[in-house]
Amino acid sequence: MENKYHAPVMLAECLDALQIKPNGRYVDVTFGGGGHSRAILNELGPKGKLIAFDQDEDAKANLPHDERLVFIDQNFEFIGNHLDYQNLLPVDGILADLGVSSHQFDVADRGFSFRFDEADLDMRMLAVDNAHNPSAAHILNTYTEEQISDILFQYGELHNARSLAASICHYRSGQPIQKVLHLKEAIQKQTPKFGDYKFYAQVFQALRIAVNREMEVLKAFLQQVPQILAPQGRLVVMSYHSLEDRLVKNFIASGQFSGELDKDFFGNVKKPLTAVNRKVMVANEAELAINPRSRSAKLRIAEKP
């Protein structure tokens, strides 16, 4: 079932960045199709251990039968608690391939893609009902105009967020926004004749991030990394849009999401991680030719001193 997800992005670069020790302990916080996890298992010896996280029920079908693999069917927001509970701390490396898998975009009834007009606007990462997270339709039908505008501006970086929010609220006064087609109809006047693909991608990205609290989850995860990693342990993160990459870049550089350095009473810089690659890594031309998803990927590597 792995091919229904996606080919693992920058696989060789990720393995090299993790500097895998045969008897080490590693975490893949976004198991998905299992491509990266299988490659890590191939590098591990009989005493090595891989812990994989994924909250999506569909991912379970991709699990290999391997005694060295521990699968945790949860979001990685509380990674430290899960690892501590199972006595799996510290770890030698953490891999995070952020973003939505190709599989989730291709399943119409998940509502992640603007290609399927009749799909329900769900966008929750879980394949089963999730009472804790509101769906995209819930946000579009119940949030205030200002709240919707903020979501579109902050997470979609849409400069016409206010007019889009106004159009959405006007449309929903006549009928609920439940389907992808309803949302397209609501923002039709603001949709550019050319470049509509990028425009829709920004709108849907903004809603998906809000639905799944992606920025909050990423922040919580990064803050736990220094306590989870063993000395000389590696953090390897692939992000797919500027909002994620900015958080990762700033945290690695300073330990703060603002990017400002934190200093103690004596003026010494407190920085929990050290950047391994000063310049962000991107996919090479060969991978770009065979794996379109890699085009937007940015790889950053850090090490715990």
C-alpha positions in Angstrom: 0.0 0.0 0.0 3.0 2.3 0.3 2.8 3.4 -3.4 -0.6 4.9 -2.6 1.0 7.2 -0.2 4.2 8.7 -1.8 7.8 7.9 -2.5 9.9 8.9 0.5 11.4 12.3 -0.1 15.2 12.8 0.0 15.6 9.3 1.5 19.4 9.1 1.1 19.8 12.5 2.6 17.6 11.7 5.6 19.5 8.5 6.3 22.8 10.2 6.0 21.6 13.0 8.3 20.5 10.7 11.0 23.9 9.0 11.2 22.3 5.7 12.1 24.0 3.5 14.6 23.1 -0.2 14.3 22.1 -0.5 18.0 20.6 3.0 18.2 17.1 4.1 19.0 15.3 6.3 16.4 11.9 7.9 15.9 9.9 8.5 12.7 7.1 10.9 13.9 5.3 10.8 10.5 5.1 7.1 9.5 2.7 7.5 6.6 3.5 5.0 3.9 6.5 3.7 5.8 9.2 4.5 3.2 11.6 6.3 5.6 10.9 3.9 8.4 11.7 0.8 6.3 15.0 2.4 5.2 15.9 3.1 8.9 15.1 -0.5 9.9 17.4 -1.7 7.1 20.2 0.2 8.7 19.5 -1.0 12.2 21.0 -4.1 13.8 19.1 -6.7 15.9 19.3 -4.6 19.0 18.3 -1.4 17.3 14.8 0.2 17.8 12.5 2.3 15.7 9.5 4.1 17.2 7.0 5.3 14.6 4.1 7.7 15.1 1.0 8.2 13.0 -2.5 9.2 14.0 -4.0 8.2 10.6 -5.8 4.8 10.7 -4.9 4.2 7.1 -1.2 4.2 7.9 -1.5 1.0 9.9 -1.9 -1.0 6.7 1.7 -0.1 5.8 3.3 -1.5 9.0 6.0 -4.1 8.4 6.3 -7.1 10.7 9.5 -6.3 12.6 10.1 -6.8 16.3 12.4 -3.8 16.3 9.5 -1.5 15.4 7.2 0.1 18.0 4.2 1.8 16.5 2.3 4.5 18.4 -1.0 5.4 16.8 -1.0 9.0 18.1 -0.1 12.5 17.0 3.5 13.4 17.9 2.4 16.5 19.9 3.1 14.7 23.1 6.0 12.6 21.9 7.9 12.9 25.2 5.1 11.5 27.3 4.6 8.5 24.9 8.3 7.7 24.8 8.7 8.1 28.6 5.7 5.9 29.3 7.2 3.1 27.2 10.7 3.5 28.7 12.1 4.5 25.3 14.1 7.6 26.3 16.5 9.0 25.2 16.7 8.5 21.4 19.6 8.9 19.0 17.7 10.5 16.2 14.3 11.9 15.2 12.9 12.2 11.7 9.9 14.4 10.9 8.6 14.5 7.3 5.9 17.2 7.8 2.9 17.8 5.6 0.1 15.7 4.1 0.8 12.5 2.3 -0.1 12.1 -1.4 -2.5 9.3 -0.3 -4.5 11.7 1.8 -4.8 14.2 -1.1 -5.9 11.4 -3.4 -8.7 10.1 -1.1 -11.7 12.3 -2.1 -13.8 11.9 1.0 -11.1 13.3 3.2 -11.6 16.8 1.7 -7.9 17.7 1.6 -7.9 18.4 -2.2 -9.7 21.0 -4.2 -9.9 18.5 -7.1 -13.0 16.8 -5.8 -16.0 19.1 -5.9 -18.4 16.7 -4.2 -16.0 15.9 -1.3 -17.0 16.9 2.2 -14.9 19.6 3.7 -13.4 17.5 6.5 -9.6 17.8 6.4 -9.0 16.1 9.7 -5.9 14.0 9.7 -7.7 11.1 11.4 -9.5 8.7 9.1 -12.0 8.1 11.9 -14.2 10.7 13.6 -12.2 13.1 15.7 -14.4 14.9 18.3 -11.5 17.1 19.4 -10.8 18.8 16.2 -13.5 20.8 14.2 -13.8 20.0 10.5 -13.1 22.6 7.8 -16.8 22.8 7.2 -17.4 23.6 10.9 -14.8 26.4 10.8 -16.3 27.9 7.6 -19.9 27.8 8.9 -19.4 28.9 12.5 -16.3 31.0 12.9 -16.6 34.7 12.8 -15.6 36.7 9.7 -12.5 38.0 11.6 -11.5 34.5 12.7 -11.7 33.1 9.1 -9.8 36.1 7.8 -7.0 35.5 10.4 -6.8 31.8 9.4 -6.5 32.6 5.7 -3.9 35.4 6.2 -1.7 33.6 8.8 -1.8 30.1 7.4 -2.4 30.7 3.7 -0.5 34.0 3.5 -3.4 35.4 1.4 -3.3 39.1 1.1 -7.0 39.3 0.2 -8.0 37.3 3.3 -10.5 39.9 4.5 -12.5 40.0 1.3 -12.4 36.2 1.1 -13.8 35.9 4.6 -16.5 38.3 3.8 -17.5 36.3 0.7 -17.5 33.1 2.7 -19.8 34.6 5.4 -22.1 36.1 2.8 -22.4 32.7 1.0 -23.1 30.7 4.2 -26.0 33.1 5.1 -27.8 31.5 2.2 -26.7 27.9 2.5 -24.1 25.9 4.5 -20.6 25.3 3.1 -20.3 21.5 3.3 -18.7 20.5 0.0 -15.5 21.6 -1.8 -17.8 23.0 -4.6 -19.6 25.2 -2.0 -16.3 26.8 -1.0 -15.2 27.4 -4.6 -18.6 29.0 -5.3 -18.2 31.2 -2.2 -14.8 32.6 -3.3 -15.4 32.6 -7.0 -15.2 36.3 -7.4 -11.8 36.4 -5.8 -10.5 33.4 -7.7 -7.9 34.6 -10.3 -8.5 33.5 -13.9 -4.9 32.5 -14.1 -3.1 31.0 -11.2 -6.2 29.5 -9.7 -4.3 26.3 -8.7 -1.9 28.2 -6.4 -4.8 30.2 -5.0 -6.8 27.2 -4.1 -3.7 25.5 -2.7 -3.2 28.5 -0.3 -6.9 28.5 0.8 -7.0 24.7 1.4 -3.6 24.8 3.2 -4.8 27.5 5.5 -7.9 25.5 6.5 -6.0 22.2 6.9 -3.4 23.9 9.2 -6.2 25.4 11.3 -8.2 22.1 11.5 -5.3 20.0 12.6 -3.5 22.7 14.7 -0.4 22.0 12.7 1.6 25.0 13.9 0.8 24.3 17.6 1.7 20.7 17.2 5.0 21.5 15.5 5.9 24.0 18.2 5.1 21.5 21.0 7.1 18.8 19.3 10.2 21.0 18.7 10.2 22.2 22.3 10.5 18.6 23.5 13.3 17.5 21.1 16.2 18.7 23.3 15.0 16.6 26.3 14.3 13.6 24.1 17.6 13.4 22.2 20.7 11.8 23.6 23.9 13.8 23.4 25.0 14.0 19.7 21.5 12.9 18.7 20.2 14.2 15.5 16.9 16.0 14.5 16.0 15.8 10.8 13.0 17.8 9.6 11.5 18.1 6.2 9.0 20.9 5.7 6.9 21.8 2.8 5.8 25.4 3.2 7.4 28.6 4.6 5.5 28.7 7.9 6.8 25.3 9.0 10.3 25.9 7.7 10.5 29.3 9.5 9.6 27.7 12.9 12.1 24.9 12.4 14.9 27.2 11.2 14.4 29.7 14.1 14.2 27.0 16.7 17.4 25.3 15.5 19.2 28.6 15.3 18.2 30.0 18.7 15.9 27.7 20.6 13.2 30.3 20.2 10.5 30.5 17.5 11.1 34.2 17.2 14.7 33.5 16.2 16.0 35.7 19.0 18.8 34.3 21.1 18.1 33.5 24.7 20.9 34.4 27.2 21.4 33.5 30.8 22.3 35.9 33.6 25.9 36.0 32.6 25.2 36.7 28.9 25.9 33.1 27.7 23.7 32.0 24.8 21.3 29.2 25.7 20.9 27.1 22.6 19.7 23.5 22.9 20.6 22.4 19.4 23.3 23.1 16.8 22.6 23.4 13.1 24.4 20.8 11.1 23.5 22.3 7.7 23.7 26.1 7.7 22.0 26.2 4.3 18.7 24.4 3.8 18.9 21.3 1.7 16.6 20.7 -1.3 16.0 17.7 -3.6 18.4 17.2 -6.5 17.4 17.3 -10.1 17.2 13.5 -10.4 14.7 13.3 -7.6 12.7 16.3 -8.9 12.3 14.5 -12.2 10.7 11.3 -10.6 9.1 12.7 -7.4 7.1 15.9 -7.9 6.3 16.1 -4.1 10.0 16.8 -3.4 9.9 20.1 -5.2 8.8 22.1 -2.2 10.7 20.0 0.5 13.3 21.7 2.6 15.5 19.6 4.8 17.1 20.9 8.0 19.4 19.0 10.4 20.4 19.7 13.9 22.4 18.0 16.6 22.2 18.1 20.4 25.6 19.0 21.8 
